[in-house]
Amino acid sequence: MVGIMRAKDILTIKGPEVITIGANRTLPEAIETLTKNNIGVLLVINEEGKLSGIISERDIIRAIGSNFDTFSEIKVSDIMTRKIIYADTEDPIDYLETIMTNNRIRHIPIIHNKVLVGLVSIGDVVKHMLTDVVADNKYMFDMISGNVK
């Protein structure tokens, strides 16, 4: 059977790259960054270079819907989510899935020793959980058919 997959296992495959944006940037700049990188979320960095929030495509669409005529003047810091939920590199993937489902979030920053080391999406979690299931099923099939002793 396959061992417990952890956040660090996803990052080993996916890589640690995280795209960020400054808190004082505008929504059009955030849209450009998301589009250019083909991603759905940006981590927000304040003037001191510290992680201060997260902004998603959904946040931007809601802001545009409420402020259609003036959305280009809105700063990222005006609409970002300030309460960031983190996970640790050692957290099991099923724990990440639970956190994401219970909090209705699609992305979770991963930290190690209080340092940001990556970002995991719900798609990453589902992909790795399915990989686990396929491997477990093959192992059980091989056991039943006598291919594993």
C-alpha positions in Angstrom: 0.0 0.0 0.0 1.1 3.6 -0.6 2.2 5.6 2.4 0.6 8.7 3.7 1.0 11.5 1.2 1.8 14.9 2.7 1.8 18.5 1.5 5.6 18.3 0.9 4.9 15.4 -1.6 2.7 17.7 -3.7 5.3 20.4 -3.6 8.0 18.0 -4.6 6.1 17.2 -7.8 4.5 20.6 -8.4 7.4 22.8 -7.3 7.6 25.6 -4.8 6.8 28.6 -7.2 4.3 31.0 -5.8 3.2 34.1 -7.7 2.7 37.2 -5.6 1.4 40.8 -6.0 1.9 43.9 -4.0 -0.9 45.1 -1.8 -0.9 48.5 -3.4 -1.3 47.2 -6.9 -4.6 47.7 -8.7 -7.2 45.1 -9.8 -6.3 45.4 -13.5 -2.7 44.6 -12.5 -3.9 41.6 -10.5 -6.0 40.4 -13.5 -3.0 40.8 -15.8 -0.8 38.8 -13.4 -3.3 36.0 -13.1 -3.9 35.8 -16.8 -0.2 36.0 -17.7 0.5 33.1 -15.3 -2.7 31.1 -16.0 -3.5 30.9 -12.3 -6.5 31.6 -10.1 -5.0 33.1 -7.0 -2.2 35.5 -5.9 -0.6 35.8 -2.5 -0.4 39.4 -1.5 2.8 41.0 -0.1 2.8 44.2 1.9 5.4 47.0 1.8 7.7 45.1 4.3 7.7 42.1 2.0 5.5 40.1 4.4 2.6 37.9 3.3 -0.5 39.9 4.2 -3.4 38.4 2.2 -4.6 36.3 -0.7 -6.8 37.4 -3.7 -8.6 35.1 -6.1 -10.4 35.5 -9.4 -13.6 35.2 -7.5 -12.7 38.1 -5.2 -11.9 40.2 -8.3 -15.2 39.4 -10.1 -17.2 40.3 -7.0 -15.4 43.6 -6.7 -15.9 44.4 -10.4 -19.6 43.5 -10.1 -20.0 45.9 -7.2 -17.9 48.7 -8.6 -18.0 48.3 -12.4 -17.3 52.0 -13.2 -14.4 52.4 -10.8 -12.9 48.9 -10.4 -9.6 50.0 -12.1 -8.9 52.2 -9.1 -9.4 49.5 -6.5 -6.3 48.3 -4.8 -5.6 44.7 -4.1 -5.5 45.4 -0.4 -9.1 46.7 -0.5 -10.5 43.3 -1.4 -7.9 40.7 -0.4 -8.7 38.1 2.2 -6.6 39.0 5.2 -7.2 35.9 7.4 -4.9 33.4 5.7 -5.3 29.7 6.5 -1.9 27.9 6.3 -0.8 24.3 6.3 2.5 22.7 7.1 4.7 20.6 4.8 4.1 17.6 7.1 0.3 17.8 7.0 -1.4 14.8 5.3 -3.2 15.5 2.1 -6.5 14.3 3.5 -6.1 17.0 6.2 -5.5 19.6 3.5 -8.7 18.4 1.8 -10.7 18.7 5.0 -9.4 22.3 5.7 -10.1 23.4 2.2 -13.6 21.9 2.2 -14.6 23.1 5.6 -13.4 26.6 4.9 -14.6 26.7 1.3 -11.2 27.7 0.0 -9.4 26.4 -3.1 -5.8 27.3 -2.3 -3.7 27.0 0.8 -0.2 28.3 1.4 2.3 25.8 2.7 4.8 26.8 5.4 7.8 25.1 6.9 9.5 26.6 10.0 7.4 29.8 9.5 8.6 30.2 5.9 6.3 30.1 2.9 7.5 27.2 0.7 4.6 26.7 -1.7 0.9 26.9 -2.5 -1.4 23.9 -2.9 -4.7 24.0 -4.8 -7.7 21.7 -4.3 -6.9 20.4 -7.8 -3.5 19.3 -6.6 -5.0 17.6 -3.6 -7.6 15.7 -5.7 -5.0 14.7 -8.2 -2.8 13.2 -5.6 -5.7 11.5 -3.7 -6.7 9.8 -7.0 -3.1 8.7 -7.6 -3.2 7.1 -4.1 -6.5 5.3 -4.8 -5.3 4.0 -8.2 -2.1 2.7 -6.6 -4.0 1.0 -3.7 -6.4 -0.6 -6.1 -3.6 -2.0 -8.2 -1.9 -3.4 -5.1 -5.1 -5.1 -3.9 -5.8 -6.5 -7.4 -2.3 -7.9 -7.6 -2.7 -9.4 -4.1 -6.0 -11.0 -5.0 -4.7 -12.4 -8.2 -1.6 -13.8 -6.5 1.0 -11.5 -8.1 2.1 -10.1 -4.7 3.4 -12.4 -2.0 
